[in-house]
């Protein structure tokens, strides 16, 4: 990893197609300010969702109060609940009015792992996979909820959720079909890097 000053990703980064944004997010660092503590993790797995042209996307049915973030400006956190218990974090892509998003599926924890373990109700020596290996685990480990973090502008320098580039260079990117969807299941829109924690 090259030594580089942290550079927060701005609005223009997210104004592109969800697949382009998804691949570009790999290796970047997701930072969460949680009760005065900084929690962070390197993004190692994501999925792209393509809005009105993608039956698996929450935006496919058109704008609603629930999915409005996906139709707004890019770089905004879209948080939803699955199975009534797990939150999932996404970021909006494309210019306002063109819905798209990227789901964060896994992180390699970097800072605040003891707090992550407490939030996940695990032992302090829990593995990275146990802490942040999956979209629901990731949100629980970072204390993310729809009520508090949904709609946060992740491009704002003081945002409780933001993504930075520290110069980390990823190895090869692997593309596979998405996981846990029942529509457009063969679309290769899940991306991950081979470097694991």
C-alpha positions in Angstrom: 0.0 0.0 0.0 1.3 3.4 -0.9 1.5 6.1 1.7 -1.1 8.7 0.8 -3.1 11.3 2.5 -6.8 10.3 2.9 -8.9 11.8 0.2 -12.7 11.7 0.6 -14.7 10.6 -2.4 -16.7 13.5 -3.8 -20.0 13.7 -5.6 -18.5 13.2 -9.1 -17.1 9.8 -8.0 -20.7 8.5 -7.6 -22.2 10.1 -10.7 -21.2 7.1 -12.8 -22.8 3.8 -13.7 -23.3 1.5 -10.6 -21.0 -1.2 -11.9 -18.2 1.4 -12.5 -18.7 2.9 -9.1 -18.9 -0.6 -7.5 -15.5 -1.7 -8.9 -13.9 1.7 -8.1 -15.1 1.4 -4.4 -13.1 -1.8 -3.9 -10.0 -1.1 -1.8 -11.4 2.2 -0.5 -12.0 2.8 3.2 -15.5 3.2 4.7 -15.3 5.4 7.8 -18.0 5.5 10.5 -18.1 8.0 13.3 -19.8 6.2 16.1 -20.3 7.8 19.6 -17.0 9.7 19.3 -15.1 6.7 18.0 -13.9 6.1 14.5 -14.7 2.7 13.1 -13.4 1.8 9.6 -12.9 -1.0 7.2 -11.6 -1.6 3.7 -14.3 -2.3 1.1 -13.7 -5.8 -0.3 -17.1 -6.9 -1.7 -19.9 -4.9 -3.3 -22.9 -5.4 -5.6 -24.2 -3.0 -8.3 -27.9 -2.3 -8.8 -29.2 -0.6 -12.0 -32.4 1.1 -11.1 -35.3 1.1 -13.5 -33.7 -1.5 -15.8 -32.9 -3.9 -13.0 -35.7 -6.1 -11.5 -33.5 -6.8 -8.5 -33.2 -3.1 -7.6 -35.5 -1.4 -5.1 -35.8 1.4 -7.7 -37.2 -0.9 -10.4 -40.8 0.0 -9.4 -40.2 3.7 -9.7 -39.9 6.3 -7.0 -41.5 5.8 -3.6 -41.0 7.2 -0.1 -38.9 4.2 0.7 -36.5 4.3 -2.2 -36.4 8.1 -2.8 -32.7 8.3 -2.0 -31.8 6.2 -5.0 -33.5 8.9 -7.3 -31.7 11.8 -5.6 -28.2 13.0 -5.8 -25.3 10.5 -5.9 -23.2 9.7 -2.9 -26.1 9.4 -0.4 -26.6 6.5 2.0 -29.5 4.3 1.3 -30.2 1.9 4.2 -33.0 -0.7 4.3 -34.1 -3.5 6.5 -34.2 -7.2 5.3 -36.1 -10.0 7.0 -37.2 -7.5 9.6 -33.9 -7.7 11.4 -30.8 -6.8 9.3 -29.9 -3.4 7.9 -28.1 -3.1 4.6 -26.0 -0.1 3.5 -26.0 1.2 -0.1 -24.8 4.4 -1.7 -26.7 6.1 -4.5 -25.1 6.4 -8.0 -25.7 8.3 -11.2 -27.0 11.9 -11.5 -30.1 12.9 -9.7 -33.2 11.4 -11.3 -31.4 8.4 -12.6 -31.6 5.7 -9.9 -28.8 3.3 -9.2 -26.9 2.1 -6.2 -24.1 -0.1 -4.8 -24.6 -2.4 -1.8 -21.7 -2.9 0.6 -21.3 -6.6 1.2 -18.1 -7.0 3.2 -15.3 -5.0 4.8 -11.9 -5.8 6.1 -12.0 -4.2 9.6 -9.2 -1.6 10.2 -10.2 0.6 13.2 -12.5 0.0 16.2 -12.6 -3.7 16.1 -13.3 -4.1 19.8 -16.4 -1.8 19.4 -17.5 -3.7 16.3 -17.3 -7.0 18.3 -19.4 -5.5 21.1 -22.0 -4.3 18.6 -22.0 -7.7 17.0 -22.2 -9.4 20.5 -19.0 -11.3 19.8 -15.7 -11.9 21.5 -12.9 -9.3 20.9 -10.9 -11.8 18.8 -13.8 -12.4 16.4 -12.7 -12.9 12.8 -13.2 -10.3 10.1 -15.8 -12.5 8.5 -17.7 -12.7 11.7 -17.5 -8.9 12.2 -18.2 -7.5 8.7 -18.5 -10.4 6.3 -22.0 -9.8 4.9 -24.2 -6.7 4.5 -26.2 -7.3 7.7 -23.1 -8.0 9.9 -21.4 -5.0 8.4 -24.2 -2.6 9.4 -24.5 -4.1 12.9 -20.7 -3.9 13.4 -20.8 -0.2 12.5 -24.0 0.6 14.3 -25.8 1.6 11.2 -29.7 1.9 11.1 -32.1 3.3 8.6 -33.5 5.8 11.0 -30.1 7.4 11.9 -28.0 6.9 8.8 -30.4 6.6 5.9 -30.1 9.7 3.8 -26.7 10.8 5.0 -24.7 12.6 2.4 -21.5 10.6 2.3 -19.7 13.3 0.4 -19.9 15.8 3.2 -16.6 16.1 5.1 -18.3 15.9 8.5 -20.6 13.0 7.6 -21.0 10.2 10.1 -20.5 7.9 7.1 -17.9 8.6 4.4 -15.5 6.9 2.1 -11.9 7.8 1.6 -9.1 6.8 -0.8 -5.8 6.1 1.0 -4.0 4.9 -2.1 -4.5 1.2 -1.5 -4.1 -0.7 -4.8 -6.2 -3.8 -5.2 -5.3 -7.0 -7.0 -7.6 -8.6 -9.5 -11.3 -7.9 -9.3 -13.6 -11.0 -9.4 -17.1 -10.6 -10.8 -19.9 -13.1 -10.0 -23.7 -13.1 -10.0 -25.3 -11.3 -7.1 -26.2 -13.1 -3.9 -29.6 -13.4 -2.2 -31.7 -12.0 -5.1 -34.5 -13.8 -6.9 -34.6 -11.6 -10.1 -31.9 -10.9 -12.6 -29.9 -13.6 -10.7 -27.4 -14.3 -13.5 -26.3 -10.7 -13.9 -22.5 -10.6 -13.0 -22.8 -7.5 -10.8 -21.1 -8.7 -7.6 -17.5 -7.6 -7.3 -14.9 -8.6 -4.8 -11.1 -8.5 -4.5 -8.9 -11.5 -3.8 -7.1 -9.9 -0.9 -9.0 -10.9 2.2 -8.4 -9.9 5.9 
